[in-house]
Amino acid sequence: MKQGPEKRAGSRTANNFFARSARWMADSTQRAADAGADLSQLRVATIGPKGAWIRHLPSHRFSLTGTTCSEGTGAIPKPDNVFVLCGCAYLSASFWPETIKAARKALDTHGVGSYDSAPLSGESEHHEQVKDELLKLYRPAGEGAAFLTISASMANMTAVPMLVGRGDTIFSDSESHMTLLQGAAMSEAELVRFRHNDMDDLERKLITANDLDPKCQHRRLIMTDGVFSMSGHVCNLPGLVALAQRFKCLLLVDEAHALGALGPQGRGTADYWEMDPGCIDIVTGTLAKSVGAQGGYIVCNTSLAESASYEYTTNRVFSSGVPASITAAAAEVLRQINATDETLQSDRATTNTFRKMYQRQRRNLDILSGYLRKLKLDGIETEPDDAPAAIRRVVVGDEQALFEIQKRLYLQGVYVLGVVYPAVPKGCDQFRITVMPSISQAKMHACGKALVNVCRSVLLGQSG
């Protein structure tokens, strides 16, 4: 009897970090399914106005029967609708009238898909508009280069290995995004991880590296998230820039969760710290999340772009580009983010939905933080005032309790997802909460009340 390929190859997980991580995640979702709380396999049936709520298709891994409204709140339009507090549509930009109009117009002229890979005639005037807006955002002095990739993950896996290689060293925050670590692995450079946001620890590691290579014959790269995806913490950009300059390192910052969700103008990490974004050597990010479209980007100085050969990396040459309709929508959102008071005053016909939605995002964050403060006073680990971007978290520390919380919240119309190892350290099981501006004040309060009641019930044994 012939063996199948899985038997011939063996059933063991491949011996590398990323394969093991995937296996751990698969095992955790199975444990959630065993507890009747696996939300990861739910599929969207319908979406409410501007993405505020969704209705899922039935799933054998989670029963939708018995879903009821939060008592007395009237928060849920229908019993099986759930408000999304686990997405990344920080500006609800996919539903702006202007972005839909731009995408439809480009569909009529450019069709549905992409022509080719980006370096091989695969980009249009809409792609150029996106890159122009990215340069205005991250290189306001006027000198730089921008490149688009099919996803933000691909941006990180493209950017890092073109900067460093065998014999070089990468210094990475311990909470840097998984795709930055994948880029580091592809580069074959030595990876040195420093304690989360700890500039003293980074300095010690840089001093050690400098003692071994005082003439800087090998390249050094510091990489970090601007806003860390699990905690919502903001990187210490002033400290990172100072250390990068002192020890002759390149600095890469992933702005995926920062753009449109941080800073007085909503322009990300440098905006938050009131610094020139040009102080960051390489910026990576996403055209999804706040921008509401799809794709990733890399922005850096022209000379660095040429030495890194970003235009002709294999990840770009052998990948189809982002469709023109998507970049048309993204260009519109970026244009609005870049708009100044002078621009709006000179052209009164110019629409700026971004400013309105960013204000609503901030409003909903304030509402959420108020309820998280109640949990903090109860002794539950959360950081309502330490994460200024659009991400908050509640650390539960126990996987089964986490599954129970996400199940009960879902049944009360609040959709959050638990996060377990390896996405977070062992014993730090948590759920991450994000907000969208499309959720009204009243419904945001209803979600907050449900959050407090369920956490108190599961973690403290209190009745709602």
C-alpha positions, 0 to 999 in steps of 0.5 A: 500500500502506497503512503501519502505524501504526508506519511512519506514526509513525516507528520512532524512540524518543520524545524523552524520558528515560523513553522512551529509558530503556525503549529502553536496557533493551530493548536490554540484555535483547536483548544478554543473550538473544544471550548466552543469559543473558536471565532477564528473560523467565522466567515462574514455574511453581511456588513453593517453601515460603514463596517460598524457591525457584521453578521457571520455565517454559521460555523461548526466551531462556534454556535451562533444560536442563543445570541442576544442583545446586551440587556437594556442597552439596545446596542445590537441591531439584530440578535446575531449582529456583532460590533467589531472591536478587533479589526484594524479599520481605524478610519473606516476608510473603505466606506468613505464616499470619496474612496468608493468613487475613486475606486469605481472610476479606476475600475472603469478605466483599468479593470479589476486586476493588475497588469504585471509586477510593479517593476515590469510595467505593472503600475499606473498613474494611481500608483504614482499618486500613492507614492507621491503622497507617501513621500509628502508624508514621510519625506516632507523635505522633498528627497526620497523614494517610495515602493509598493508591495502586494502586502504590508507583510511583503514590505517588511520581508522585502525591506529588511534583507535588502539592508543587511546580510550575513555578518551584519547585525539586526537589533530588534525590539522584543515585541517587533512584528512577526513579519519583521522577524521573517525579514530578519531570518531571510537576511541571514544577519545576526538577530539581537533582541532588546527588551521591549522599549528599553533604551538602556538594554539596547544601548548595552547591546550596541556597546557590545557590538561596537566593541567587537566591530569598532570600525563598523565594518559590518552593517547594523540595523535597528528595527521596531514597530511604531505602534506595537500591534499587541500592546498598542505601545508607541516606540521611543523614537527619540531614543532610537534615533539618538542611538542609531546616530551614535552607533551608526545604525540604520533605523527601520520603523513599521508604521502599520498601526501608527498611520491614521491612528496616532499623533495630533495630525494622525500621521503616525509615530514621528507626528506623535513625537513632534519629530521630522519623519525624515529621521527614520531611515526606512519606513514600512507600512500598510495601505490596509488598516487606516488607509482602508485599501490593500498593499504595503509600502517602503519609503527611504532616501533615494541613495539608500533605495538605489543601494538596496535595489528596492525597485528590482527585489525578487519580491516585487519582480515576481509578484503582481502589483496592487490593482489600480482601483485599490491604489486610487482609493488609497491615494484619496485617503493619503491625500486627505491625511496630508491635507493642511489647513491652508489646503482646505481653506484655499479649496473649499470644495475639498472634502476631508472625511479623514479629520471627521473620522479621526476625531470620532476614532479619538472619541471612541478611544476615550469612551473605551478607556473610561471602561478599562479604567474601571477594570484597572481599579478592579485589579485587572491588568490593562493600560487605558492611559499608556497606549495613545494609538487605537489599540488597547489590551486586557491581559487575562493570563489564562487561556481558558478564561480568555476563551470564555470571555471572548465567547460571552462577549460575542454572545452579547454582540461584542466581537473581540479575539483572544491572543495567545502564545506565540503572538504574545509571551506565555502567560500573557494571554490577552484580548486586544481591543481596537475601535472604529469611528463608525461605531456610534457613541451610544453603541460604544458605551454599550460595548464598554459596559458589556466588556466590564460586566463579562470581565468581572464575571469571568475573572472576579466571579462578580455578577453583571 
